[in-house]
């Protein structure tokens, strides 16, 4: 294939890929909770994944609000090197019954803060903060509104609830809960790869990437066929008359 044809294919493929990735990028760059599904009444490990979206600043703080209208009775955090964590607790309007008795207060906010610039989440990086939580309340979902603070003082508020729709600019991390078996609390954890329960944006990004690849391959095939037809007239048969002429032309 001539160099000009190759250049055209590359330009077309790169253009399609750039446009599609530009659409997919913002959807997969928000703060999430993984897994995003669990069972009511069970204990689970929640992982708050925080990507850094800026090119000129680092993430230095993450605040996660834990709803107390349907409280989580027990929460504990896993230490993260270079980060401190504070757990705010609030008195509940009504005590909550658990297998170990009633509780009258629960965690209402978790705040992780980088101890220095070397441990902050730098451009192009992400960090994960893990929490053990349970028993999970009897509700359809928990919305963990989150605030992400950057080293330049900017605060991104990930507080849009699911009612805002799939195109919400700053969606809050959401844990959806289903009814479990009546035999008692269950325990759920993320898988070793850390991909369990990730949001649908990752799947959407993969699908868009596949579409971009198919588009590039289609452009390559079209360009090759066009180049072949120009180089060999016997391949450029466009109708019955051309076909008969080609079949009746003696071979020299």
C-alpha positions as CSV (number, residue, x, y, z in Angstrom):
1,X,0.0,0.0,0.0
2,X,1.3,3.5,-0.8
3,X,2.4,5.8,2.0
4,X,-0.3,8.3,1.3
5,X,-3.0,5.6,1.8
6,X,-1.4,4.5,5.0
7,X,-1.3,8.1,6.2
8,X,-5.0,8.5,5.5
9,X,-5.9,5.4,7.4
10,X,-3.8,6.4,10.4
11,X,-5.3,9.9,10.5
12,X,-8.9,8.5,10.2
13,X,-8.3,5.8,12.9
14,X,-6.6,8.3,15.3
15,X,-9.4,10.8,14.8
16,X,-12.2,8.3,15.5
17,X,-10.3,7.0,18.6
18,X,-9.6,10.4,19.9
19,X,-13.3,11.5,19.6
20,X,-14.6,8.3,21.3
21,X,-12.1,8.4,24.1
22,X,-12.9,12.0,24.7
23,X,-16.5,11.0,25.3
24,X,-15.6,8.0,27.5
25,X,-12.8,9.6,29.5
26,X,-14.9,11.9,31.9
27,X,-17.3,9.1,32.6
28,X,-14.6,6.8,34.1
29,X,-12.7,9.4,36.1
30,X,-14.9,10.0,39.1
31,X,-14.7,8.8,42.7
32,X,-16.3,5.3,43.1
33,X,-17.1,2.7,45.7
34,X,-16.3,-0.9,45.0
35,X,-18.1,-3.2,45.0
36,X,-21.1,-1.2,44.0
37,X,-23.6,-4.0,45.1
38,X,-23.9,-5.8,48.4
39,X,-26.5,-7.6,50.6
40,X,-28.6,-6.1,53.3
41,X,-27.6,-7.3,56.7
42,X,-24.1,-8.4,55.6
43,X,-20.6,-7.1,56.3
44,X,-18.5,-6.1,53.4
45,X,-15.2,-4.4,52.5
46,X,-15.8,-1.1,50.7
47,X,-13.1,0.5,48.6
48,X,-13.3,4.1,47.7
49,X,-11.2,4.7,44.5
50,X,-10.0,8.2,43.9
51,X,-8.4,9.1,40.6
52,X,-6.6,12.5,40.2
53,X,-8.2,14.4,37.3
54,X,-5.9,17.4,37.2
55,X,-2.6,17.9,35.4
56,X,-1.3,20.6,37.6
57,X,-2.4,19.7,41.1
58,X,-2.5,16.6,43.5
59,X,-5.3,15.3,45.6
60,X,-4.6,15.9,49.2
61,X,-7.9,15.1,51.0
62,X,-11.0,12.9,50.6
63,X,-14.1,13.3,52.7
64,X,-16.9,10.7,52.5
65,X,-20.2,11.4,54.1
66,X,-21.9,8.3,55.6
67,X,-25.7,8.6,55.8
68,X,-27.1,8.1,59.3
69,X,-30.9,8.0,58.5
70,X,-30.1,4.3,57.7
71,X,-26.9,3.9,59.6
72,X,-24.1,1.4,59.3
73,X,-23.6,0.1,62.8
74,X,-19.9,-0.7,62.6
75,X,-17.1,0.7,60.4
76,X,-13.3,0.3,60.6
77,X,-10.6,1.6,58.2
78,X,-7.5,0.1,56.7
79,X,-4.4,2.2,57.2
80,X,-3.0,3.9,54.1
81,X,0.7,4.8,54.1
82,X,1.2,8.5,54.1
83,X,-2.4,9.3,55.0
84,X,-4.3,10.0,58.2
85,X,-8.0,9.2,58.7
86,X,-10.5,10.7,61.0
87,X,-13.9,9.2,61.8
88,X,-16.7,11.6,62.8
89,X,-19.5,10.0,64.8
90,X,-23.0,11.3,65.4
91,X,-25.8,10.4,67.8
92,X,-28.6,8.6,66.2
93,X,-32.2,9.8,66.3
94,X,-33.2,6.2,67.4
95,X,-31.0,3.3,68.6
96,X,-30.3,0.6,66.1
97,X,-30.5,-3.1,67.1
98,X,-27.6,-5.3,66.2
99,X,-26.5,-8.9,67.0
100,X,-24.4,-7.4,69.8
101,X,-27.0,-5.1,71.2
102,X,-28.3,-1.6,70.5
103,X,-26.0,1.2,69.3
104,X,-26.9,4.9,69.8
105,X,-24.3,6.5,67.5
106,X,-22.6,5.7,64.2
107,X,-19.9,7.0,61.8
108,X,-21.2,10.0,59.8
109,X,-18.1,11.0,57.9
110,X,-14.6,9.6,57.0
111,X,-11.8,12.0,56.2
112,X,-8.5,10.9,54.7
113,X,-5.7,13.5,54.5
114,X,-2.3,13.2,52.9
115,X,0.6,13.8,55.4
116,X,2.8,15.4,52.8
117,X,3.2,16.1,49.1
118,X,5.0,12.8,48.5
119,X,2.0,10.8,49.5
120,X,-0.6,12.9,47.7
121,X,-2.4,11.5,44.7
122,X,-0.4,13.0,41.8
123,X,-1.6,13.7,38.2
124,X,-2.1,10.4,36.3
125,X,-2.4,8.4,39.6
126,X,-5.2,7.0,41.8
127,X,-5.5,5.8,45.4
128,X,-7.8,3.4,47.2
129,X,-9.2,3.7,50.7
130,X,-10.7,0.6,52.3
131,X,-13.4,0.4,54.9
132,X,-15.0,-2.7,56.6
133,X,-18.7,-2.0,57.1
134,X,-21.8,-3.7,58.5
135,X,-24.3,-4.8,59.1
136,X,-25.5,-3.0,56.0
137,X,-29.0,-1.4,56.5
138,X,-32.3,-2.5,55.0
139,X,-32.5,0.0,52.2
140,X,-32.2,-0.1,48.4
141,X,-29.0,1.9,48.3
142,X,-26.5,4.1,50.1
143,X,-25.3,7.3,48.6
144,X,-21.8,8.2,49.8
145,X,-21.4,11.9,48.9
146,X,-17.7,12.7,48.6
147,X,-15.5,15.8,48.5
148,X,-12.1,15.7,46.8
149,X,-9.6,18.4,47.7
150,X,-6.7,19.4,45.5
151,X,-3.4,21.0,46.5
152,X,-4.4,24.2,44.6
153,X,-7.4,24.6,46.9
154,X,-10.0,23.4,44.4
155,X,-12.7,21.1,45.9
156,X,-14.6,18.8,43.6
157,X,-18.0,17.8,45.1
158,X,-19.0,14.3,44.0
159,X,-22.6,14.7,45.3
160,X,-25.0,14.2,42.4
161,X,-27.5,11.5,43.4
162,X,-28.7,8.8,40.9
163,X,-31.9,10.8,40.3
164,X,-29.6,13.2,38.4
165,X,-29.3,10.6,35.6
166,X,-26.4,8.8,33.9
167,X,-25.1,12.1,32.6
168,X,-24.6,13.7,36.0
169,X,-21.4,15.8,36.0
170,X,-20.3,14.8,39.5
171,X,-22.0,11.5,40.5
172,X,-21.7,10.4,44.1
173,X,-20.4,6.9,44.9
174,X,-23.5,4.6,45.2
175,X,-23.7,1.2,46.9
176,X,-26.9,-0.7,45.9
177,X,-28.3,-3.2,48.4
178,X,-30.3,-6.3,47.8
179,X,-32.2,-8.5,50.2
180,X,-30.1,-11.4,51.4
181,X,-30.9,-14.9,52.7
182,X,-32.7,-15.1,56.0
183,X,-30.0,-17.3,57.6
184,X,-28.0,-14.3,58.9
185,X,-25.3,-11.8,58.0
186,X,-23.1,-12.5,55.0
187,X,-19.5,-11.3,54.3
188,X,-18.5,-9.9,51.0
189,X,-15.1,-8.7,49.8
190,X,-13.6,-7.3,46.6
191,X,-11.8,-9.8,44.4
192,X,-8.0,-9.8,44.3
193,X,-7.8,-7.8,41.1
194,X,-9.8,-4.9,42.7
195,X,-12.3,-4.9,39.8
196,X,-15.3,-6.4,41.5
197,X,-18.3,-4.2,41.5
198,X,-16.7,-1.4,39.5
199,X,-19.0,1.1,37.9
200,X,-20.5,0.6,34.5
201,X,-18.3,3.3,33.1
202,X,-15.4,0.9,32.8
203,X,-17.5,-1.4,30.6
204,X,-18.6,1.6,28.5
205,X,-15.0,2.6,28.0
206,X,-14.1,-0.9,26.9
207,X,-17.1,-1.0,24.4
208,X,-16.1,2.4,23.0
209,X,-12.5,1.2,22.6
210,X,-13.7,-1.9,20.7
211,X,-15.9,0.4,18.4
212,X,-12.8,2.5,17.7
213,X,-10.8,-0.5,16.8
214,X,-13.5,-1.8,14.5
215,X,-13.8,1.6,12.8
216,X,-10.0,1.7,12.3
217,X,-10.0,-1.8,10.8
218,X,-12.9,-0.9,8.5
219,X,-11.1,2.2,7.3
220,X,-8.0,0.1,6.6
221,X,-9.9,-2.5,4.6
222,X,-11.7,0.2,2.6
223,X,-8.5,2.0,1.8
224,X,-6.8,-1.3,0.7
225,X,-9.7,-2.2,-1.7
226,X,-9.6,1.3,-3.1
227,X,-5.9,1.2,-3.7
228,X,-6.1,-2.3,-5.3
229,X,-8.8,-1.3,-7.7
230,X,-6.7,1.7,-8.8
231,X,-3.7,-0.5,-9.4
232,X,-5.4,-3.4,-11.2
233,X,-8.3,-2.6,-13.6
234,X,-9.4,-6.3,-13.6
235,X,-10.5,-5.8,-10.0
236,X,-12.6,-2.7,-10.7
237,X,-15.7,-4.5,-12.0
238,X,-18.7,-2.3,-11.3
239,X,-21.5,-3.9,-13.3
240,X,-22.7,-6.7,-15.7
241,X,-21.1,-5.0,-18.8
242,X,-17.8,-4.8,-17.1
243,X,-18.0,-8.4,-15.9
244,X,-18.8,-9.7,-19.4
245,X,-16.0,-7.7,-20.9
246,X,-13.5,-9.1,-18.3
247,X,-14.6,-12.7,-18.9
248,X,-14.4,-12.4,-22.7
249,X,-11.1,-10.7,-22.8
250,X,-8.5,-13.2,-24.1
251,X,-5.4,-13.8,-21.8
252,X,-2.3,-12.6,-23.5
